[in-house]
Amino acid sequence: MASPIKIALLGAGSATFSLGMIKDLCLTEGLAGSHVAFMDIDQERLAMVEKLARRYAGELGAPLTFESTTDRRVSLRDADFVINTASVVSHQSSIARRRIGEKHGYYYGRISVGEYNWRNMRFMLDVARDMEEICPDAWLIQAGNPVFEGCTLLTRETSLKVCGLCHGHYGYRRICNTIGIDWRRVTWQAPGLNHNIWLTHFYYEGKDAYPLVDEWIRSKGPEYWDMEVEALPLPPERQGQWTPELERAWDIALSRAAVHMYRMYGLLPIGDTPRSGGWWYHTDIETKRYWYGKPWGGQDTHLSWPLYVQNLERRIAEMTRLANDPKASLVEALGSQKTTEQHVPIIDGLVNNHEGQFQVNVPNRGALAGLPDDVVVEVPAIVNQIGIQPIRVHPLPPKLMLEQIYPNWLSMERQLLAFKTGDKSILLWNVLDNHLTRSYDQALSVLEDILAAEGNEDMNAFFHWPENW
């Protein structure tokens, strides 16, 4: 028997995510009859997504109902689940900020004063405060970044049930594809912090698969790393959504950087984890090409990031074309298979007791040794009608904790302290701590320029120097 619910989807103008969620809802019998409230401030994108959702559900005969609104509080009324995928920081503004950093001697994207996190966390907290008033019993599923900092903030400052989700853990599948094994036959575990997770367990058909990785590194790694190709074959789940160039730029799961981190800690970094790593992987484009592959140098370069933004724009254009073509078959265009996203299966588990194990971001409460209970960790969890129950995982190696996990945790705590107090000197400290900073004046200048940039007026007004500065 179906259990209809109401889902409020904030940031619904993200057509790829929104339509993926609708696909999963249409194909989940236990949630038949559910109602989806799309919310976005972009009226044109909002109308486009609702039109596509209605047509897709209609083609499949799925009994879902929809509404759309630009008023967040309206979308939250009677909601059982709120999925927040919104970002109030545009990709174009992030490119502008990167250019400011370059002017001051910081390689593309390697400097931030926290404006992305500050602005999005402020929005997340506003959403949560509205939920406490309008739908206090609803689950908040936080899908937009920053998941680590934002979910820790929300679980400390509100009484809501909060779960953060990210798809970076699927990086283990990239590893499987690269070394030539079927990920469907793999048992794995990758705990840590969001964008800082590590493959502690990796079994293929019941046997330790790390020796297969070691053999691939010995026999194929050097040739693979030195290939200068602009394209790789697209896996099925990204066909129609990615370009071959993006696939090459995002192909870092067994990059030199990832393997170097594996040699340092004895565990493979998963998903976005090798994307950050140490500063020594990111000093300039040639360095990044060495560590992350030619010709793009990974995801965060002046060559690859604009490709990513352009691809998003192409996706929106394609969705708009489909919405405006009444003869187009959306099932044919979008497919009729569930996505790999966890949002709808988790909702189904909570509502209908369809138990499953998922990778979630929730308060620690003893799941990962060495961190306080109120720090949000990324760990496996059992989900059913009882709730989201994190699994206690094996402790991570001490060296990894000291060099990767603890510094990440302390950085998060500084960000939350700055968010709560408006202490500008914390922002300055973070810039001074950047390995591309060569002088105090350089750090102060880039901080002031970023805060003074168009669009940062509210942040500039919020932050202040301590008394007697």
Steps between C-alpha positions, in 0.01 A plus 500: 500500500630844405579765762454842338713779644589860422853587394616860476790532257696824548722607213277315255639698205789253497333302225729196502458433872129584509410277209715220636306517826170495309616192308575323827165602651309382192675164521449451875163332553494558874493878448226506234260791542763726654503876451809699402534872565767650277655820633748730327544875458553460125143497369593395148705199613232414756226491238720291271570239769135470601394459137757225445406324824129497414566365153747236616266373773214505252691290246571239766150519648647583841240657734711787627378858544703817476504866587760770459565819691762766551394530867703265716259509792210400274694197376567386858135482610411143604831368364614158622842536337695804389785449253725804485716492191516878457811712477474875531846534345509471123772320306569823312566687824740226608694553176516874574636431849766270359614778269540735797722240665713468189557875498657465844721204410275208594456228241148455363262400778770460765383787717170560676396716791199275562241700308348189338454320831390810690227590253369148457509423873301814568239379252501149651440641848217722374336194344540304823350783709201511267463123532504517880202733475307350206583126483704414813453124462629487142837356405748744347715330236789734426624435148673831425850587616657554744361175641762455776496853638132561427365181657716545808362853534139387455518210743658723765272799456160340433280216622443357151574154371782567251674270256765618255547314172777507242579266213879515534509154658416356159864568419566139597321408177750705299778300662324176409445611141863605464651178632244291310273343762122510534403745775174307549706217649689725738450545874644827622508756779634857483450704820633842593376854451315624193753539214754329728414128493727196479456147368550294815335185361517387138401142416434352157300177508591462867876548457714804581509713183788726605755258342317557169556874543866442581544287189330764283731769643808288422401383154279773357533809717799670334357466148156614617636808676707609201219468245419839353152436366212744496227243538410177672200276426196620692349249745127438448386710797662815358418460133292796387599703805879528476739578220800271440727789601330524839534127550876532451523799736301319770695177461711536816406189701834334417691811402859547613364717783257232619767231485748724680243550779448122507874453548503756779207357698449142386141571391362636174332842509150484352288743297598863553768409754794488254366821347633696795784308659806708583596843368793344313259350245363841401772761466461560122350343190803288412511361853130418484544333161768279652291398799150491344553422133549668165384726348250638754676456834190377682176682579618827647706672235448797272465246218252253648273700731358718220427175313295383796304827514441490124376142526245603765380775270469252213296268720260780590468593132419138412240477778344824377486361146326185622254701707408709197461201268162338576577214260821398676486179702649575840525132590704448186715807573548446874471124528289287728764363736550627853798724562778415743399784735404399854233762578187313394613154620575650843159665509342169397689325778389748764137504386439141393760312703678385184827453684829574334858608566605843379791743525385798708626808681363510855623596850777265607372370833775240516486376140856616415752486784701811584240768420242670724141381490372830356729497195324372188682202351449306176438136581279210393160480665203268518177676401151376588191625683703532819709770332851549367732290717873555437724195515803507728798464267859395560725787613701669229882477524656749746717661233200559278302646791784739589580614146159493328200463730597722795617794284173477304299495823685802642453692175127434527495624860676822397244553225210452741660734755543766232142440385365555850723788613579695183867510604687615189836400643400133465456553127841668489660212693368253244653702216829537686505121547473446123825360359491741207504798739841666497436804719258651747419783261417254221253318727338820623467637146331192354265480799393862459462468123281191522280651770468819297402311182156546350255264668690481829354818650306311770802297603722807506251671730474197732869444566698740719841521663521419873503789744836676537610355162 
